[in-house]
Amino acid sequence: MHIDRAKDTLKCYKCSGNHTISQCEAFKTLWVQERWELVKADQLSFSCLRKGHCTLKCHSKRRCSVNGCQRYHSQLLHSGVPASQALCQVSTSNVPAQPLLICLANYTNQQLFKMLPVNIYGPDGKREIIVMFDEGSSISIMEERLAKMIGAKGVLHPLTLQWYDNKVVTEKSYEINIEVRNCASNERFALRDVYTVNNLNLPEQSLSKEDFGHLRNPPLMNYHESKPGLLIGLTHAYLSATTTNVKADNESPLAAKTPLGWVAYGPTKSPSNSNPRVMLVKDCQQLHTLVSEYFASDSFGTNVSSVNLESEDEHARLILDTTTKRVGKHYETGLLWKTFPPKLPHSKIMAEKRLLSVER
């Protein structure tokens, strides 16, 4: 049997030549990311690079096997890095330089970071915690365990954090709204769009204002070996704005008045044994885009497209959703073609017609 194939089966989707796209030299000269974009734009199978079916139903589906790759795609779509790493690599040329969040050195004196006690509020009550100000963080972050203690709930979505050495970490995070109060007053502030993480891993710190003569008068609150559970970043920078400062010399900490209370920070004359610590926290939107594109390409051809129903079909769907219930071992539902209220004929017109027929 001879099958006369259509001529467009050999049409290249890149250069429109009389060959398949897998044989196209112009396609091979593209970057791998550009090849992916072309294949997705033309809705080609990732395995055989032909139209008319998805990768899941491709009869030519086989593993890539390049460098041990186990994914089902053409070797021309192999990026040369493992899939687990492809989602976590961000080109440093596209990531703007960011200020450092924390920088410690073990040969300097002890430093006091911008920390102070506050009260946080949620649906289930309040909690006194240590908060830390940092203008090097682009977002505000709180430990998830504290959010659960006060009953703060929000939308769950992936959060991508980039650290000082371009290390990118993605974890599940809740975007929540809380309230924070100055411990020395009753003034509350609303904190919206606060992200939760499993562990902030911020440095432990103690403050005794009696150790500094110039810090005894400001109403500073002492704390001992405490770790911050909430980091306030640039999204709520107004809470770290200072109105009054108290300073002794260049080697002593400052005291500053903020909307959340007095905070002491800066160098001290006490020796420090802490290890060097350098961190950078910023919300990496570029990786969110890469993850979305990755799942979009893997689910190509499997997502059910939405269908616009007519008014009668919408009415039937509404009856099905609202009246279906289980009775014993069976289900019952309302009549899908019925309307409410029922359309009855006009009784006056019927009565007049019946009167005319009787008079005749």
N, C-alpha and C positions, 0 to 999 in steps of 0.2 A: 504494500500500500504506500502510495506517495502522498505526502501532505504538503500542500503549497502554503508555506508560512507567509504571513503578511509582511510586507516590506518594512513596516515600521518597527518590527521586532529587532531589526539590526540598526535602528537609528540611535546614535549616541546622544545621551541627554546633556552632554557637555559641549560638543562641537558640532552636533547634528550630522556627523559623518556616518558612513555605511559600515559601522562596526559597533560592538557593544561597548558600554562605558568602561568595563574592566580592561579593554584593550586600548583605550584612548590614552595617548601619550600626554595630551593636555591635562587630562584628569590626574595622571600620575605625578605631574609637576606641582600640583596644588599641595598646600599644607594639609595635614591630616584633619585638622579642625574644619578647613574649608571643604574637604571632601564630605565630612559628616553633614555640614550645612546643605550642600548640594543634594545629597542623598535624601535627607529629610524633606527638603523643599519639593523634590519631585516624587516623594512618597515611594521610594524604591525599597525593595527588600534588602536588609543589611547583609544577608548571606550571599545571594546571587546577583544583587544589584539590578534586578528587573522589576517591572511594574506588575500590578495585578494581585498581589498578595503580600502578607506581612511575613516577618521572620518566623513567627510561630508556625505558620502553615507552609513554609518553604520546603519543597521536596529536595532541594539541593543544600539544605542546612547542614553545616558541619562546623566543628570547632576551629578557631583561628590557628592555634598551635604555634604561633610565632612566639618564641621565648617562653613556651609553656603556657600561653594564654588559653584559657578554657571558655572564653566567651564565643557565642555564635555570631560571628560577623566575618565579613571578607577580610583577607589579609591586607587589602589596600586601606582598610579603616583602622588598622592597628596603630596605636599611638606610640608604642615603644616603651610605655611605662605600665606597671600593673594597675588594674582598675581601682584598687584600694588607695593607691597613691595619686591617681589621676584626679580624684575628688578633693584631695587635700593639698595640692600644689597650686600656689598662686605666684604668678610672675612678679618678681620684686620690682621690675621696671614699672608695673602698673599700680603698685601700692605706694602711695605717698608717704614720705617720712613723717613719723609721729613722735611727739615728745615722750620721754621716759616716764613711767608711772612711779617706780621706786628704784632707787640706786643706793646701795650700801657698800661699804668697803671695810674690811676687817682691820685696817690700819688707822682708821679715823676714830674720833670720839663718838659717843653714842648720840643718835639723832632722835628727835621727837617729831613724829609725823602728825598731821592734822587729824587728831582723833578726839572725840568727846562723847560722853554718855547722852543718849536721847531716849525718848519713848516712842515706839511705833504702835500704830493702831490698825486693827482689822475687824472683820465681822465677829470674831470670837474673843475679842478683848485686846489688851495691850501687853507690851513686853519692853523691858529696859535693855538696851543693847549699846554697843560701842559703834559709832559711825565714823567713817574716814572720808575726808574730802580729798579729791585728786582731780586737778584740771587736765591731767594727761589721759583720762579715760573719757571716751566719747559717749558712754552710756552709764546709767546707774544700775548697779548689780547688787542683789541680796541673796544670801544663802537660802536654799529651798526649805530647809528645816525650820527656819524662822517664819517663813511664809505660811507653813502648815500650822505652826503654833498659834498664829493670830487669825487663821482661817482665810487668808488672802488667796483668791483663785483668779485664774485668767485663762487666756487662750494658749494652748500648747503648740509650739513650733520650734524648729531647730534654730539654735543661736551659734554663730560662728565667731570665735574670738581669735585674734592674732596677737602673738606675744613678740617679745623684743627680737628674737632670732628668726622671725618669719615663720615660726611654728604656728600652725593653724589647728585649732581644736573645735569640733562641732559637737554639741550636746543638746539634749532636749531641754527647753526652757519655757517657763510660764511668763507671760507679759502681764503684770499685775499692777493694781493701783492701791496705794496705802496712804496713811497719814503719819506724819512725824511731828513730835512736840518737843519744845524746849523744856528740859527738866526743871528750870528755874522759873518758868512762867506757864501760862495756860494757852499760849499762842500755838496753833496748829498750822501745818502746811501740808498741802496735798502733793503727793509724789505720784505722777502718772508715768506709765511706760517704764516700769522698773522690771528688769529681767532677773530671773532666778538661775542660780548655778548650784551644783552639788557642794562645792567647797571653794571659797574665795582664796584660801591659803595666804592671807595677809599676815604681816609680822605681828608678833605679840609685843605689847608695850605696857609700861606702868608710868604713872604720874603721881608725884607727891609735891604739891606746890610749896610745902614748907621747906624743901631743899633749895628753893630759889627765893632770895629776899624780895626781889621786885615782883614776884608772882603771888605774894601773900594777900595783897589787898583785892585784886580782881576776884570775882566770885567763881573761880575755877573749881571743878569737881574732880577729886582724886579717883584713880582707879588702879588696880593692881593686876599685872600679868593678864591683860585682856586682849582678845583678838576682835577686830571689827567684823560684824556680821552684815554690814551694809556699806557699800562704797557709792558715794555720790559723785557723779561725773559732770560733764559739761551740760547735759540736758537739764540739770537743776543747779546751774552755777550761781544763781542768785542767793542760794542758801549759804554759800561760802564767802559772800561779800562781807568785807570788814568795814566797820564804822569807827572803831577806836582801837588803837594799838598801844601796848606797853612794852618798852624796850630798855635793856640795861646796857649791854655792850655787844660787840660782834661775836663773841663766843658764848652767849647766853640765849636761851629760847625767847621767843616773842610770845606775847599774849594778845589775842585779837578778839574783838566782839563780833559775833555773827548772828544772824537771825535765830540760830539754834543754840546759842549760848557762847560763853567764852571758851576759846581753844588755845592751847599752848603748843608751839611747834618751833623747830629750829635746832641748832647745835647745842650740845651740853659739854661740860668739861669732864664728864665721866667716861672712862675707857669702855670701848665696845668690843665684845668677842663674837659678834654676829658675822656670819659668812656673807660674801658679796651677794647682792640680790638686785637683779635688773629685770623689770617686767614692763610690758606694754599691753594695754588692753584697748581694743577698738573693734567695733562691729564691722565685720568683713562682708559687704554686700556682694562682692564679686563671686565669692564661693557659693553664696545662695543661688546665684544665677547658674553656676556650673552644675550644682546639684539638681536644680529644676530641669535643666536641659538633659542631664543624664537620665533622669526618670522619665522624661518626656520621650526620649529616644527608645528606651527599653519598653515602654508601654504603647509604642506606635502600632496601630492596627488592633489593639485590644480594648481600647476605651469605647464605650457605647456613646455614640453621638446623640445629642439631644434632638428630639423631634417635636416640632410645633403642632400641637393637637388642635383640632377644630373645636368650636364651642360645644357641640353635642358630645364629643369625646371627653372634653374637660368636665362636663357635667356628669357623665357616666363614671369617670375616674373619682370625682368627688363623692358620689354616692357609694362607690366601692370602698373608699378609704374610711368613710364615716359610719357606715352601717355594718361592715363585716365584723362578725363576732363568732366565737367558738361556742357551740352548744353540744355538750357531751363529747363525742368523738368526731363530730362533724362541724362544718362551718356553714353559716347562713349569711346572706347579704340581701340588701334591698333590690328592688327592680330597677335595673340600670337605665331603662327607657322612660321611667315615670318622671313627671314633673311635679314640682310643689311650688305653690298650691295647684291642685288639678285644674285643668281648663274645662269648664262646664259650659254648655250652650246657654245663651241668654234666655231666661224663662219667659220674659214678657213677650218676646217675638214668637215663641212657640205657642203661648196662650192665644195670641191674636190670630195666628194661622188656624188653630183648632176651632176658634169661635167662628171664623169665616166658613170653615168646612161644615160646621153644624147648621149655620143659617141657610146654607144652600139646600 
